[in-house]
Amino acid sequence: MADSPEVESVRAEVRAWLAAHWKPDRSPARSLAEWIAKLVDAGYAAPSWPVEWFGRGLSPELSAVVADELRRAGAPGGGRDLNDLAGNTIVAHGSDDLKRRALRPLLTNEATWCLLYSEPGAGSDLAAVQTRAERDGDEWVVNGQKVWTSFAQQATHGLLIARTNWDVPKHLGITFFYFPMRQPGVEVRPIRQITGGAHFNEVFFTDARVADADRVGEIDAGWRVLQTALAYERVLLGGSEQSVDNIAGRASDDESRNDSEHGAAAPGSADPATLARRLGRDQDPLVRQAIAHLYSLRMVNQWTTSRGLAELEHNSSSSAASLSKLAMSEILHTAARVGAQILGAESMLDGPDHSDAASVNRAALTAYVNSIGGGTDQIQRNILGERVLGLPREPQVDRDIPFRDVRKAEAVRRFG
Ligand SMILES: Cc1cc2nc3c(=O)[nH]c(=O)nc-3n(C[C@H](O)[C@H](O)[C@H](O)COP(=O)(O)OP(=O)(O)OC[C@H]3O[C@@H](n4cnc5c(N)ncnc54)[C@H](O)[C@@H]3O)c2cc1C
């Protein structure tokens, strides 16, 4: 199908700009930073953000065209409005002062973020967070604990949800902060995983501080801000067939090193169509049917993801984002199953001598990352059931009582 005149015009504009500014043979490091700065100043790093906030005010579709042109040219740094959920959340809910201070460093990678949501007693039910923030003049004092925090060791900032009011129902007493990680009151403890890597962390706050100017949205209204951030995360997870580790282009050195140490094949080599062709199984009708099924799931999900992004332009949350994330779980599990079907009995092997099998096995295991991170499959189904199908809400005995009176994880431990 031919591109619309609008798409053609954006393509031509980006190509002309790239011809004038992009030098593929640039030397690394310093000039990469210069290139990213140039891209940000031209508004091409996040083209759907408003012009005054480092963007060009384009629609998500046209912004994707810009990202596509940058990718084709091999120019890094594009598509940040598609994958920077911290920036997107600040654009949607931050004060002008915070936007002025936070957005450019995010786009230039001087600032990096982690998600300070989950706690030992609050995962699927994030409204149960007990990390507290108490006002002290122009600042807030934070005490408590987060868990499963990816990238906390590297991040300069965290998107923090903390309880600021204990006398109202749980959803109404949470505030959202753009929290500075590098300070004495923050202790990051890596959690060693079965793979040997340490991607996750526990994060402890002891009288840590965050300026009120770094609050995102109104006091006690953080739940709404969180819905925006979660929807962007779900669109991101739903739109990209990579693990959570790689999604923000921030795979930790530990994880990459771990992969090569274990001799896993390069990512993508488990792609069923490529695998079937390489192993001469691509004429098998059952294999062809399985690959076609997977292909249709992927195509439909690309459209759902675009719909999710478009919905997010107008709302603070999006059911399409949940649909897209749930569909991606299905796609990842299906891709791994089809890979095993192509390999047959060989899929029971593993290790450096069996790189195809190792790849398929890795794909089967990492598919669960998407089924849990960013809200589990079951939670996405609940959201879709309630918001799309109109099913009755789950009974929630603690929804309407002051959070102070809710029976909490700590109490359960004490009485259990
Ligand atoms: C790869 C990865 C990266 C992550 N990164 C981060 C991060 O950076 N920051 C962060 O804050 N968190 C992160 N998490 C944590 C993740 O968000 C939580 O693990 C997830 O939300 C589930 O919470 P939980 O582990 O407490 O499980 P629980 O909420 O205890 O759930 C346990 C089981 O019960 C089911 N369940 C719970 N409630 C319901 C319900 N109402 N209806 C039906 N079923 C239900 C769940 O689906 C699940 O199967 C990450 C997790 C993974 C796997």
The ligand as a Tripos MOL2 file, in Angstrom:
@<TRIPOS>MOLECULE
LIG
   53    58     1     0     0
SMALL
NO_CHARGES

@<TRIPOS>ATOM
      1 C1         11.4480   -9.4270   34.3730 C.3       1 LIG1
      2 C2         10.7620   -8.6630   35.4500 C.ar      1 LIG1
      3 C3         11.1140   -7.3420   35.6710 C.ar      1 LIG1
      4 C4         10.4990   -6.6200   36.6920 C.ar      1 LIG1
      5 N1         10.9050   -5.3440   36.9020 N.ar      1 LIG1
      6 C5         10.3140   -4.6220   37.8600 C.ar      1 LIG1
      7 C6         10.7310   -3.2770   38.0910 C.ar      1 LIG1
      8 O1         11.6620   -2.7790   37.4460 O.2       1 LIG1
      9 N2         10.1220   -2.5500   39.0500 N.ar      1 LIG1
     10 C7          9.0990   -3.0720   39.7790 C.ar      1 LIG1
     11 O2          8.5510   -2.3400   40.6060 O.2       1 LIG1
     12 N3          8.6850   -4.3640   39.6270 N.ar      1 LIG1
     13 C8          9.2840   -5.1400   38.6760 C.ar      1 LIG1
     14 N4          8.8930   -6.4420   38.4990 N.ar      1 LIG1
     15 C9          7.9050   -7.0250   39.3980 C.3       1 LIG1
     16 C10         6.5510   -7.3130   38.7280 C.3       1 LIG1
     17 O3          5.9140   -6.1190   38.3660 O.3       1 LIG1
     18 C11         5.7420   -8.1500   39.7060 C.3       1 LIG1
     19 O4          6.4400   -9.3640   39.9040 O.3       1 LIG1
     20 C12         4.3560   -8.4370   39.1830 C.3       1 LIG1
     21 O5          3.5820   -7.2740   39.1090 O.3       1 LIG1
     22 C13         3.6330   -9.4850   40.0470 C.3       1 LIG1
     23 O6          3.6780   -9.1400   41.3890 O.3       1 LIG1
     24 P1          4.1540  -10.1970   42.4920 P.3       1 LIG1
     25 O7          5.4520  -10.7700   42.0440 O.co2     1 LIG1
     26 O8          4.1030   -9.5250   43.8220 O.co2     1 LIG1
     27 O9          3.1040  -11.3700   42.4150 O.3       1 LIG1
     28 P2          1.6710  -11.4130   43.1000 P.3       1 LIG1
     29 O10         0.9780  -10.1240   42.9140 O.co2     1 LIG1
     30 O11         1.8280  -11.9140   44.4840 O.co2     1 LIG1
     31 O12         0.9450  -12.4990   42.2040 O.3       1 LIG1
     32 C14         1.1750  -13.9050   42.3620 C.3       1 LIG1
     33 C15         0.2460  -14.6440   41.4040 C.3       1 LIG1
     34 O13        -1.1330  -14.3540   41.7420 O.3       1 LIG1
     35 C16        -1.8240  -13.8470   40.6060 C.3       1 LIG1
     36 N5         -2.7570  -12.7980   41.0190 N.ar      1 LIG1
     37 C17        -2.5210  -11.8050   41.9090 C.ar      1 LIG1
     38 N6         -3.6090  -11.0300   42.0290 N.ar      1 LIG1
     39 C18        -4.5450  -11.5370   41.1930 C.ar      1 LIG1
     40 C19        -5.8810  -11.1500   40.8580 C.ar      1 LIG1
     41 N7         -6.4630  -10.1050   41.4180 N.pl3     1 LIG1
     42 N8         -6.5540  -11.9120   39.9520 N.ar      1 LIG1
     43 C20        -5.9560  -13.0050   39.3670 C.ar      1 LIG1
     44 N9         -4.6990  -13.4150   39.6520 N.ar      1 LIG1
     45 C21        -4.0020  -12.6810   40.5430 C.ar      1 LIG1
     46 C22        -0.7450  -13.2440   39.7230 C.3       1 LIG1
     47 O14        -1.1580  -13.2160   38.3560 O.3       1 LIG1
     48 C23         0.4150  -14.1950   39.9450 C.3       1 LIG1
     49 O15         0.2800  -15.3340   39.1040 O.3       1 LIG1
     50 C24         9.4910   -7.2170   37.4980 C.ar      1 LIG1
     51 C25         9.1410   -8.5600   37.2820 C.ar      1 LIG1
     52 C26         9.7710   -9.2830   36.2730 C.ar      1 LIG1
     53 C27         9.3930  -10.7160   36.0610 C.3       1 LIG1
@<TRIPOS>BOND
     1     1     2 1
     2     2     3 ar
     3     2    52 ar
     4     3     4 ar
     5     4     5 ar
     6     4    50 ar
     7     5     6 ar
     8     6     7 ar
     9     6    13 1
    10     7     8 2
    11     7     9 ar
    12     9    10 ar
    13    10    11 2
    14    10    12 ar
    15    12    13 ar
    16    13    14 ar
    17    14    15 1
    18    14    50 ar
    19    15    16 1
    20    16    17 1
    21    16    18 1
    22    18    19 1
    23    18    20 1
    24    20    21 1
    25    20    22 1
    26    22    23 1
    27    23    24 1
    28    24    25 2
    29    24    26 1
    30    24    27 1
    31    27    28 1
    32    28    29 2
    33    28    30 1
    34    28    31 1
    35    31    32 1
    36    32    33 1
    37    33    34 1
    38    33    48 1
    39    34    35 1
    40    35    36 1
    41    35    46 1
    42    36    37 ar
    43    36    45 ar
    44    37    38 ar
    45    38    39 ar
    46    39    40 ar
    47    39    45 ar
    48    40    41 1
    49    40    42 ar
    50    42    43 ar
    51    43    44 ar
    52    44    45 ar
    53    46    47 1
    54    46    48 1
    55    48    49 1
    56    50    51 ar
    57    51    52 ar
    58    52    53 1
@<TRIPOS>SUBSTRUCTURE
     1 LIG1         1 GROUP 0 **** ****
